[in-house]
Amino acid sequence: MAEVNLNKTAVSPKTKSRNGSNSLMKLFKRNDMGVVIATALLFLIFALVTESFFTRYNLFNISRTAGLYVFIAMGQMIVLVIGGMNLSLGGIGGLVVVAAGYTMDSLGWSPWISVPIALSVGLLAGAFNGIIIVKSKINSFIITLASLFIFTGLVTGISQGFPYTNIPKSFTLMGRGSLFGVPYTFVLAIATLLIMAYVFKFTVVGRRILATGGNLEAAQLSGIRTDRIVFLCHVLSGLFAAIAGLLWVSRMGSAQPATGSDWLIISFAVAIIGGTALTGGEASMLALLASAILLTLIKNGLIMLNVNVYFEQTFLGLIILLAVSIDRIRAMIHSSARKFGRRDVTEAKPLAE
Amino acid sequence: MRRKLSKPFLLIVILLMVLATVLSACSTEGPAPSESKPAESEEAVQPAQSEAPAESEEAAAPAEEQQPGEEAAAGEAPAEAAPAQGEYKLAWYAPAPHPYFEEVLQGVEAFEQEFGIPVEKQIGPDWEQSSQNERVEALAAQGFTHFSIYPADASGANGLYEELTQNGLTVVNFGASTLQPTTASFVVATDVKAAAMQATEALIQSMGGKGKIINVLEVLEDSNTVLRKEGVEEVVAKYPDVEIIQEISGMTSVEEAVEKIGNALSANINQVDGIIATGFTTSVGIAQVLSEYYDTGGNREIHAVGIDTDPTVMKAIEDGVMDGTIAQNPFGHGYLSLLVLKYLAEGYEPVEGVYHIDSGTAFVTKDNLDSYANDIMAVTEQIKSELTTKYLKK
């Protein structure tokens, strides 16, 4: 025992350093680290090459937009993770925005009444998708495509394309305010991501969601009522879209009916670059956050660099490709390290003997 | 098995019932188009031009709102009530619901009231040229002969127009032109380059003739954007102390515009003196970003001029966040395009080489927020008085 202790004392610094490098290696091995590394690298590059990048105003804007992207992406992630999708996410967002605008501007109601109503609209829209998908057994692609038209039509029909501009000033606090310089939107996004990470890792419902997405039949055979899970995920998708819509109204100080029209690509891009498996059963909240920041950084950086407007889309695509390639490089390094490690073990074996 | 079948069946029946209820509600509850409200009263329930078929739309007009021509149009086939002075039926078509088209519609309705000629008014579901083709072709099949159309695609619409004109029908563009050569007889629209130049001049004057500008363009694929870009650059070139420090583009939604303009402002916050937008979406974006900038304690004086009279932009002008905006003449786009069609139907011909009817603009500032509409109306009257001399001949 003492020998062990002595040995431990004798090798302690090395062990510590090995433990440290092991922890780093463990972190590096994680599937979601690729996008985190890419985001960190990009952040560093933009900070070094552009003058205005590291200003308080810019960092505030980036984190606030990233916070919004997180909610939009979570609306998609929560249905992707069960092997579905929600094409009507932007439609729900638009509907919530119009509901909030109509009640606050046209009806003159307080945000304390309007916000719960708008959130309910999002929940109901999600429930509408969920109930039809569950009961009809039709693919979520088709159902949400149909509901996208329904919701978009309602948005246009109710608002006639006109924005609602008389939004109480107090309502802009969440979208424009900050906590020690960090936008409330971003703080709320982080808090929600933490809750979702906890749900997925430590709660029964979270494990059931992952199980349903991982293998539907196996989940059913193990007694999970997958219909309820599918319904729940679509309701949550509506809720996240509603939160994103309300945060947008809060940021703008007006309710624009066109809100949500470009959410589809954002939601898929952030969720999938952020490690959500298209086949379901897998999601990473850390990667989702990194992915939201990554996309915001790229868009922001291109303007900071004052790139030629005619080729902007090309640069955007190239940087996204480069960023996701980093994950591939990480995987390759990890794979070759494993091979190298095995050779060490086989070579070490005789020595040990 | 029976149980398995019954649930989806029940669901489908319920859905059909809901759909039927919604459709019947849409076809009977819309108020008259003439109740189209100005931007500031958007809470008023609107007619369902976009959703309702033409017959139900006309039928929805309360009797007291109907004009002489509309009475004839209130039945199933407005075409049957074509006026006696010529065998023609007028149709007005906009690609998608938009505040701009609501204002244009007011001009169309004023034309109907003044001349007692019914106009079939349709607003499509989206900005796709294919949707426009389908709907306009359907109108042509119903016997409409003269069309006032906002082209969904400046190039793509030409194919539709060629087919229409080959069949002896007449088209006038409103709001935006199709690419040249075109078979449209006229375009009644703002001279976009001139408007961009006017806006730039106004911005530079507000900056005291010197400073650094961010030029916010909308969509580069739009040929009008290229003209606007040229207009801004030509004016800036006249002022040696004015420089465009950044150009941004590719904004199709307000969200995108807010994000990009916010980024551009961040990148140039220590040097920018002015921002100019020559598109609708980008002007709303500027209004939003600058309102937010000042609300969150921003203290740099940034001048801004936009285009169009979206309520968000007007509020920003009222609040002193923006210096001004270029008001176009949507009323004239509707009224004048139909008047031109009426004259063409009555035997007038375009004066050789004349295609563009500049519908005019007015510069709106805090001082003339309440009165600029009168200036625009005066321009409309002026153009109306010149139509049969400057633009048309017998």
Chai-1 contact restraints between the chains, C-beta under 6 A:
chainA,res_idxA,chainB,res_idxB,connection_type,confidence,min_distance_angstrom,max_distance_angstrom,comment,restraint_id
A,S52,B,S266,contact,1.0,0.0,6.0,A-B,restraint_1
A,S52,B,A267,contact,1.0,0.0,6.0,A-B,restraint_2
A,Y57,B,S266,contact,1.0,0.0,6.0,A-B,restraint_3
A,Y57,B,I269,contact,1.0,0.0,6.0,A-B,restraint_4
A,N58,B,S266,contact,1.0,0.0,6.0,A-B,restraint_5
A,N61,B,G262,contact,1.0,0.0,6.0,A-B,restraint_6
A,N61,B,S266,contact,1.0,0.0,6.0,A-B,restraint_7
A,T65,B,E259,contact,1.0,0.0,6.0,A-B,restraint_8
A,S106,B,E43,contact,1.0,0.0,6.0,A-B,restraint_9
A,K135,B,L11,contact,1.0,0.0,6.0,A-B,restraint_10
A,S136,B,P8,contact,1.0,0.0,6.0,A-B,restraint_11
A,T156,B,P97,contact,1.0,0.0,6.0,A-B,restraint_12
A,Q160,B,Q46,contact,1.0,0.0,6.0,A-B,restraint_13
A,G161,B,P97,contact,1.0,0.0,6.0,A-B,restraint_14
A,G161,B,H98,contact,1.0,0.0,6.0,A-B,restraint_15
A,G161,B,P99,contact,1.0,0.0,6.0,A-B,restraint_16
A,F162,B,A39,contact,1.0,0.0,6.0,A-B,restraint_17
A,F162,B,E42,contact,1.0,0.0,6.0,A-B,restraint_18
A,F162,B,P99,contact,1.0,0.0,6.0,A-B,restraint_19
A,P163,B,P311,contact,1.0,0.0,6.0,A-B,restraint_20
A,P163,B,T312,contact,1.0,0.0,6.0,A-B,restraint_21
A,T165,B,P311,contact,1.0,0.0,6.0,A-B,restraint_22
A,T165,B,T312,contact,1.0,0.0,6.0,A-B,restraint_23
A,T165,B,K315,contact,1.0,0.0,6.0,A-B,restraint_24
A,R176,B,E292,contact,1.0,0.0,6.0,A-B,restraint_25
A,R176,B,T296,contact,1.0,0.0,6.0,A-B,restraint_26
A,M252,B,Q288,contact,1.0,0.0,6.0,A-B,restraint_27
A,S254,B,T312,contact,1.0,0.0,6.0,A-B,restraint_28
A,Q256,B,V254,contact,1.0,0.0,6.0,A-B,restraint_29
A,A258,B,S253,contact,1.0,0.0,6.0,A-B,restraint_30
A,A258,B,V254,contact,1.0,0.0,6.0,A-B,restraint_31
A,S261,B,S253,contact,1.0,0.0,6.0,A-B,restraint_32
A,D262,B,S253,contact,1.0,0.0,6.0,A-B,restraint_33
A,D262,B,E256,contact,1.0,0.0,6.0,A-B,restraint_34
A,N300,B,N263,contact,1.0,0.0,6.0,A-B,restraint_35
A,I303,B,N263,contact,1.0,0.0,6.0,A-B,restraint_36
A,I303,B,A264,contact,1.0,0.0,6.0,A-B,restraint_37
A,I303,B,A267,contact,1.0,0.0,6.0,A-B,restraint_38
A,M304,B,A267,contact,1.0,0.0,6.0,A-B,restraint_39
A,N306,B,Q246,contact,1.0,0.0,6.0,A-B,restraint_40
A,V309,B,E247,contact,1.0,0.0,6.0,A-B,restraint_41
A,V309,B,S249,contact,1.0,0.0,6.0,A-B,restraint_42
A,E312,B,G250,contact,1.0,0.0,6.0,A-B,restraint_43
